[in-house]
Amino acid sequence: MSSERQPLLHTDEGVENIQIVSDLPEEYLEYPDALPGVNHGKNLNWTSAYILSVSRVIGSGIFATPGSIVKSAGSVGLTLLVWVFGSILSACGLAVSMEYGCMLPKSGGDKVYLEYTYPRPRFLASTLIAVHAVVLGFTASNCIIFAKYTLFATIDHPTDFQHKALAVGLLTAITIVHGCFLKTGIAIQNALGWVKIFLISAMSLTGLWVILLHFFGGDTDISPGVSTISYSWNSMWEGSNWSWSLLSTSLFKVIYSYSGLSNINNVLSEVHNPVKTLKTVGPAALFTAGGLYLLANISYLLVIPLEEIKSSGELVGALLFERLFGSHVGRIIFPLAIAVSAAGNVMVVTFALARVNQEIARQGFLPYQNILSSSRPFGTPLGGLIVHYVPSILVITLPPGQDVYNFILDVEGYPGNIFALAVTAGLLVLRYQEPGRFRPFKAWLPAVWLRVVVCVTLLIAPWVPPPNWQGDVHFFYATYAIVGIAILAFGVAYWYIWTQLLPKWGGYVLEEAEETLDDGTTIKKLVHSGRY
């Protein structure tokens, strides 16, 4: 990582810090796979990239978070408003990620963008991303949802231990598949992605179908337990809770439900025609998820009484199916399908974050660098998978079961929002510093500024006391913000000790030296240079 930005050449392997070759045709710069004489070695085509994004988006969020969002918002109208505004904000974030990804088509996502945008203080951006990726780069939430829905369908009164054991088992199996069987893992996650799209489509459309039958006086014998609820404009807003603190946590959850829109940015080095693919995959995933989310929420709110949704916890999807299809089909078959959907989400998150961890290791920000950077013995980022596996297991097993899901989402969301603000503001900085830079895609400027304003608002809102000083979990209302800031503060302290204090005491400076491993992987070692 150079301390100064250099002109970049888009290559099949990513982005190299070398002078752009002026006689290359522009299409070679925009679509790196067109470069002559390049060994592509890509694993992801457009369909796989789409599934990687949409399967990451449609995970546990739409099946688990609506209950807590309704509880925080208090009314039907405000709930839908939160989802609409969160969707717009997610679209703004997608536009920012697309502009960055088209400029820097290399695996790593926000890590690459922050390093390029903020080269000073040296190593700070890389260290913070590394700490965030290792400490908060877990996929515990969807493992928990998989376990809850599976046991809801199969056992009457599952214990906390059974929930945790099943969640650990799922993550262990997925880590083994992705670590030892690359093509098999991609094929499985593609299949689960299509199952997931079909599932949420069926959930959304079936709920509306029952409502239409009820409205037109049709027969609803397939769902004798359903009693549809009708709302007037005034009643839709009854009980609205306009607390900034609670609404911010609700927006975090909506944004979490869209968090996979830029998942493809984490693995761009493995995508055929990365720039061309990025321009279409993200918007396709956004419109797919956004439409299905809206229909799903309408189904929840029309079929399930509001108070039941508020008390449903993470099982609101199961309640919908139980009311639509009765205790057998609704309580067993569809909850198991939701569990499969959550498992598919765990697969794509693990696939992408393992490669982010591998990129971090390649730049020397993790111990045992040679081992964690290598793709041996199976041609997979096995070291990155292990780095992802350990904190995920700890988060699943250590906290108490009650409220752990919502707390995990909030803790993930707050530091993530800090990075989102840094990335978005950085895009404005780059436009000012490099106005003539080649940008195959350019985000709409009002969307960029809207994201900046909302990010700042969401960072301030958790510190505003909610009614009765009680948040949506049984902790102090700003606990998740405190934990998130503490993790980043630890990263800053670690960076200062490692790159400033120890070199000063030891009379050396840190420099980067390239090394090629036995499997051909190029890494950057941080070595001591005795300049003092």
N, C-alpha and C positions, 0 to 999 in steps of 0.2 A: 504494500500500500504506500504509494508515494505521498509525500506531504504536500505536493502541489499537483493540481489537475493538469493533465496533458490531453491533447487532442486524441480522440479514440477511433480505432478501426473496429467496425463490427465484424467479428469472425465467427466461424462455426463453433468455436470453443468458448466464445464469450466475448469479452471486451479486452483488448490489449492496449496498454499505454504506449502507443507508438503513433507516429505522424500518419495522418490519412494520406493514402496514395492517390494523387490527384487524377491519374489517368484511369482509375477504376470507374466503370459505369455506375450511375447512381443506384440502379436496381440491385447491384451487388452490396451496396452499403445498407439499403433498406431491408433486403432479404438475404441474410448471411448464407443460407443454404445454396445460393446461386454462385458462390465463390468457386472458381474453377480449381480443380485439383485438391479439393478438401474432402477428407474422410468424414462423412457425416456422423455415423454411429449414434443416431437418434433413436430414442425408445418411444416417443409420444407423438402420434399423429393428431389431427384436429379433433377427432372423436374422443381419443383418450384425454386430450387436454380439456375438452368440454366437460367430460365426466369428472376429471380431477377437480375442476372448479365447481360444477353444480353439485357434485356429491359432497364436497366440502361445505358448501353453503347449506344444502338441505340435510341437516343432521338432526341433532336432538332439539335444536332451538324451537322449531315450530311445534314440536310435540310436547315440550317441557316448559318453555318460558311464558306462554300466554297466561297461565294461571297467576304467576307473580306479577306480570305486567298489569293485568286487570286489577289485582289486589292493590297495587301502587296507584294506578290511575283512578280507580274507584267507579268509573262509569264506562258505558259502551262507547259513547262519542269520543271521550278523551283517549280511550284505548286505541281506537281506530286512527285517531289523529297522531298518536305516538308512532304507530306502525307506518303511517304514510310519511311522516317527517323523517323517521329513521331510514326509510327506503330512499328518500331523496338524498339524505346525507350520505348514505352508502354509495349511491350513484356518483356523487361528487368525489368520494374517496377512490372509486374505481377509475374515474377519469384521470386523477393524479397518478395512480399506479400505472395506468396505460401510457401516459406521457413519459414517465421515468423508464418503464420497461422497454419502450421503443427506442429510447436514447441509449440505454445500457442493457442490451439483451443478454443477460448473464444470470445464472442461478444465484440465489441469495436474497432476492427481494429487498426489503427495507434495509438490510445490512449493506448491500451494495450502494444503495441510494444515499444513505446517511454518510457512509465513508467518503463518497465522492463529493458530496455537498459540503461536509464539515471536516476538511482535512486538519484543521487546527481546533483545539489542542490535539497534538499528535497522539493517536491511538485511543482517544477518549470515546469517539463514536463506536469504534470496534469493540472496546471493552464493555460499554453499556449494552450493546446488542448481544454480546456473548453472555453477559450475566442474565439479561432478560430471556434469552433463548434457553439457557440451561435451567434457570430457576423457575421461570413461568412458561417455558415451552413444552407444557405437558398436554395430554389429551384426556385428562381424567374425567371431565364432565360427560363426554359421550360414553365412556366405559360405564359410568354410574347409571346413565339412562338405559343402556343395554341391560344391565343387571336388574334395574327396577322393573322394566317392562317384561323381561323374561320371567322373573319370579312372580310378578303380578298375575301373569297368565297361567302359572303352573303351581304355585304354592299359596295357601290362604294367608298365612302369617309368617312371611320370611323374616329372618333375623338380620341384624346389621352385619354380622359376620358373613352370612350367606351372600348378601349384596356385594360386600367387598371381595370375597373369594371369587365370585363369578366375574367381577370387573377385572380383577388381576389376571384371571385365566384368559379372558378375551385379549387383553393387551399382550400377554405373553405369546399367545398363538400367532397374532398378527406380526409381532416383532420377528418371530422365527420365519414366517412365510416371506416377509419382505427382505429379511437378511440372508436367506438361503435360496430362495426361488424367485428371482426377479420377474421373469415373464409371467409366471403363475400368479404372483401377487398383483400385477397390472391387470391380468385377465379377470381375476376375482373382483377387484375393485370396480372395473368397468361394468361387470354384470350386476353387482350390487347397486351401482349408480342408477342403472336403468330400472331396477326393481324399486328403488327409492322414488324416482320420478313417477312411476306408475302408482305407487302407494299414496303419495300425497295428492296426486290427481284424483284418485278414487275417493280419498277422504274428503277432499274439498267438494267435488261434484256430487257425491252421494248425499252429503248434508244438504246441499242446495236442492237436490232432487226431492228429498223428503219435504222440505219447506214448500216447494212448488205444488206437490201433491196435496199438502195440507191447505194451501192457499186456494186451490181450485176445487177443493172438496173431494179429492181423490182418495183411493184406498191406501192406507199406510199400514197394512197388516204385517209387513216385514219388520216393522219397528213399533210394536205396541207400547213400548215404554217411553216413546218420544212425546213430549208436550211442548210444542213450539212456542216461543216467546215473541211477542210483537212489541215494537218500540215506536213511540211518537218522537218528534224532534225534541220536545222538552224533556221527555223521560230519558232520552239517550244521554243527557248531560247531568242527570240527577246523581249526586254523590261524588262528583268530580273532585279530585284532589290535585290542586294546582301547586303543590309544594315542589320547588325547584330540586330539592334533594331527592325526593322519590321519583320525580320525572326523569332526572338524570340517570338514575340506576335503571329505569325502564328503557331509556334510549340506549344505554350500554348493552342491554340484553337484545334489543332489536338489531343494533350494529353487530353484536356477536352472531346473530342469526344470519347475517350477510358476510361474515368475516372471510369466507372462502372465495370471494369474488376475485381477489388478486392472488389466489393460491398458485396459479400458473406462473406468476413472477418468480416464485421460489425455485422453479425447475426449468427455466427458459433454456439452459444449455442443453437440455435433453429433448427439446421440441423441434420438430420439423418446421422450417420457415417461421422462426419465433416471432418476428415483428408482425408479419401478415396474420399469423394465428392469434396473437395477442389482441389485435384490433377487433376481432370478431368473437372470440371465445368469451371474453368478459361481458360484453353487452348481451350475448345470448344467455349466459348464466343469470344475469341480472333480471331480464324479462321473464325467464322461466320461473325463477324463485319468487320474484315480486308478485306475479299473477297468482301463483299457487298459494303464497302466504296470505294474500288478501282474501281469497276464497276460503281458505282454512279458517281464518279468524271469523269471517262471517258465519261459517257453519258452527263454530264453537258458541258464538254469542247468540245465535238463534235457536239452537237445540238445547243447550245446557243453561239452566238458571244461573244468573250472575253470581249468586252467593256460593253455588257449588263450584264454579270456576275459581273463585277466590280461594277456596279451601282445598283445591285439587292438588296443590303442590306441583310435582312434575308429571302427574298422571292425567292431565286434561285430555290428551289424545285417547287414552283408554276409556275415559268416561264418555267421550263422544261415540265411540264404537259400541260401547255397552248399551247406550240409550238407543242407538240406531238399530242394532241387530240382536239385542238380547244378551243374556249372560253367557251363552256358549260361544257363538261366533264372535260377538263383540268383546268378550272378556279374554278369549284365548287366542283366536287366530290373528286378529288385527294387532293386538299388543305384541305378539311375536313378530309380526311384520315390521312394526316400529322398531323393535329390538334389532332386527336385521338391518334396518336403515341406519341406526346408530352405529352398528358394527362397520358398515360401509364408510361412514364418516371417519371413524377411527383409522381405517385403512388409508384413506387419502391424506389425512393429517399426518399420520406417521410417515408416509412416503415422502411428503414434502419437507417436514421439519427435520428428518434425518439428513437430508441433503443440505439444509441450512447449517446444521451442526457440523457437517463435514467441511463446508466452506470455512466456518469459523476455525476449525482445527487446522485446516490447510494454511491459515494465516498466522498460526502460532499462538492463539488465544485460549487454548486448552492444553492441559498436561497430556503426556503420552502422545505427542503430536503424530509421530510416524504411524502408530497403530490406528488412531482415530481418523487419520486422513486417507489411509489406504482403502482400496476397493477389494482387496483380497479377503478370503479365498473365493468368493462367489460372484465377484463383479458387482457388488452392492455396497452401499455405505454402512457397513455393519457397525463400525465405531459410532457413527452418528445415531444409529438406531439405539445403541446402548445408552448414549448420553440422553436420548429422549426417554428411554424406558425407566431409568432410575428415578428421576423426580416425579414421573407420572405415578409410579407405584407408591412412592411416599405420600403423595397427595391423596391417593385413593385410600390408603390404609390408615394413616395417622389421624386425620381430623374426625370428630364425632359425626355420625351419620346425619343428624338433624341440621338442616339448612346448609349443608356442605356444598350442594350444587350451586345455589344462588351465590354463596360467598365466593366460590371459585370463579364464577363468571365475573363478579364485580372486581375481584383482585386482578384477574387477567385484563379486564377492560380499562382500568385506570392508567397503568403504565403504557398500555397499548395506545391510549388516547394521547399521551405525552409524545410518543414516537410519531403518531399520526400528525400532530401539530408540527413537529420538527420536520417531517418529510414534506408536508404541504407548504410550510413557510419556506423551506429550502427550494422548492420548485420556483417560487417567486424570486428568490435570490439568484438562482441560475438564469432565469429569464433576463434579469437585470445585468448580470455579469457576463453572460454568453448569449447575447441577443441573436447572433448569427448562427448559432448551433443548429445542425441538422436535426429536425424533430419530425419523424414520420407521423406522429400523432400529437395534437396539441389540445390540452384541456381548455374548456370554456372558462375564461377568467372569472366571471361572477361565481361559477361553481367552486373555483379554488378559494376565493375569498369567503364564500359561505361556509366552506369547511373550516377555514381558520377561525371564524367567529364562533361557530358551534363548538369546535374543539376547546376553545378558551372557556366558553360558557360551561361545558360539561366538566372541565377541570375545577371550576369554582363551585359549581352547584352542590357537590357532596358536603361542603362545609357549611351550607345553610341548614339550620336545624329543621327537621320535618315536624309535623304535628305530634305532640306528646314525646318528642325527642326519640322516636322509635322508627327505625328503618324497616326494610322488608326482610331482615334476618334478625335473630336474637343476639345482636351485638350492638355496641355503640354505632350510631348511624354512619360515622365516617371511618370506621375501622378499615374497610377495604382500601380507602384512599391513603390512610396512614401506612398500611402494609405495602402498598404499591410504591409510595414515595421512599419508604425505608429500603426497599430492594434496590431502587435506582441510586439512593444515597450510598448504599453498600458498594455498588458498582463504581461510583465516583471515588470513594475512599480506596478501593482496591486499585483503581487506575493510578491514583496519586502515589500510593506506596510503591507500586510495581514499576511505574515508568518515571517517577520523579524523585521520590525520597531514596529508594534503594540505590539507583544509579549515582545520586549525589554522594551518598555515604561510601559507595564502593569505587568511586572515581571512574565510572564508565558511562557510556550512552548506549541505548538500544538501537541496533541497526537491523535491516532485513537482508537475508541472504537466501537465494533460491537453491533448492535441492530437488533432485528427481528421485522418487522412490523406485523400488524394483518393479512395481506394476506400471510404471510410466507416469504416475501422478506427480505433478509439480507442486511443491509446497514452499512456503516462505518461513524460514527459521528466524526467530528473533535472537540475535547474537550480541554479545557484549563487545563494544569497540572502545578501547582505552584512549579516549580523547582528553580526559582530564589530567 
